């Protein structure tokens, strides 16, 4: 009798409770990212590649994603909508500007606090001129410091340093996760092709033994992919790498047919670019190309939007190459003036099918920033 | 690329049995180890007789590897370093200072692009004289075309000062001239030599407070790189990228502002574009395009091609000789 009762009960009991299942699924939930990363749901374990000539706001997109990741969902009653996790940033280009990251973080924090206080921005302008301190929104210094500390940065001056960093990254992440109490959710690499020429020219002939691996582009790329794969098993995270299109001009000079492959805005307007006509020349080894799960092409537009007195807007195009989507997003990176100094803020308006303009929800309010706030 | 043998003295755990084990797997130096999978190596070590010692050896080498990359910093530490060390040096020219929100920033590589006689060398000389005078630092000037002119430096120093006190002016001039170290380099290998020597010197005198090198000028870097860039071979580009990384390393580690000049070449449609190609584009932090206005009025225009925190296209005008 017990046996008969035992097995159906066991079958009804199931493998895991709803709470356990929710806990499991929530850790792998898709990221809520901003344009141009918002078109396809991205999860931990995905490898996204942002391709584009220099400059095309690739680093800007990275910084914005990092800011969203380090902010908490809610803090002191204000809703920030961030992921509340750590970000690891490997700077291979060695051009990262922390001041820009800091300004964007501050802008986002203040924007949210203002949004939550529902202060009319016009009224605030007026009060600025009167220097009315009472109207100044509470700027949460503690939150700012907390978020800045969640941003982990290392730079690499050559492939050896890059490999050394990757090999010891597991232990570093463990240490930092313990210290902060939250896990790493994003690994950013800027940019993955930085050492391409140096590795390609490295004709090191191995001395002493046939099974000695030589330091070449192929072996370095294989090791990089292998290390990141191992890391993703132990620490599931989203990998975002930028890649500059550095082979654009060799072929343009020599061969007329390559001219057809150059990024041409008139082509873009007519629709998608199929995988046969990649608008740039791929130079990363195939092991990296197959490792990448998502790819976005970013491009600067040649014309700038009509410039008002003191603001300058740059227009960029983004197009998803993998998975291939049939439309192109346009986004603007706006500068926000701060009474004599100017900062780049992350105001993104995206255009769907080139007809509609819609602004993102409360995240991006543009307003004059008060002096003396920082 | 030191072999593992060389580490034996300092780390006795890396003894000959460990080295033999590594040699059997094709690993002769620490750099070789970077290209191998350490977990696989540990699995092979398990099968050996002295598995424990081998695994300890692997752990030791891993900690050596940990010391071979740049240190990890978090956002606050980076910000502190930026505020404390990475100040802005005024270039001596108000138009440029206004455009760059203060001037040349330490830790960044600024590139001046322009056709010939568009004011690049004049700006370099002006920046050198200004940094030597106002910021009391020394300047390293790498001159590739014999265009360094002490007379111009004297002119820049003396034009704003009070003509009454000759004695003080003479002293200031002496100090400025002593602070500007000019090297003539005519090929890229000499440039590497000079820069590596500079790096050694800077590393050994980290503690010296006064008269530190604050500005490094290379006029012009394109004349050093263009002869080696050519065809589809990667050697030239590899040298160019290595030079770029060396300059950025010097800028960041030793808090220098680096200023380089580049010329222009014809692009499609007859528009001038900066030389050195696509690979160079991602190396400088800031790229400025200089041009001289027609009419010989001595007015120059400068516009931003790339800046870490500014939209491209912003422009301004200035005069060097007022």
Interface residues (C-beta under 8 A of the other chain):
Chain A: X53 X54 X55 X59 X93 X94 X95 X97 X98 X99 X100 X101 X102 X103 X145 X147 X148 X149 X150 X151 X152 X153 X154 X155 X156 X157 X158 X160 X161 X162 X163 X164 X165 X167 X168 X171 X172 X191 X194 X195 X197 X198 X200 X201 X202 X208 X209 X210 X211 X212 X213 X215 X219 X220 X223 X226 X230 X244 X245 X246 X247 X248 X249 X250 X252 X300 X304 X312 X313 X314 X333 X335 X341 X342 X343 X344
Chain B: X23 X25 X26 X27 X28 X31 X32 X34 X35 X36 X37 X38 X39 X62 X65 X66 X68 X69 X70 X71 X72 X73 X74 X75 X76 X78 X79 X82 X101 X232 X233 X234 X235 X237 X238 X240 X241 X242 X245 X248 X249 X252 X268 X277 X278 X279 X281 X282 X285 X306 X308 X309 X310 X311 X312 X313 X314
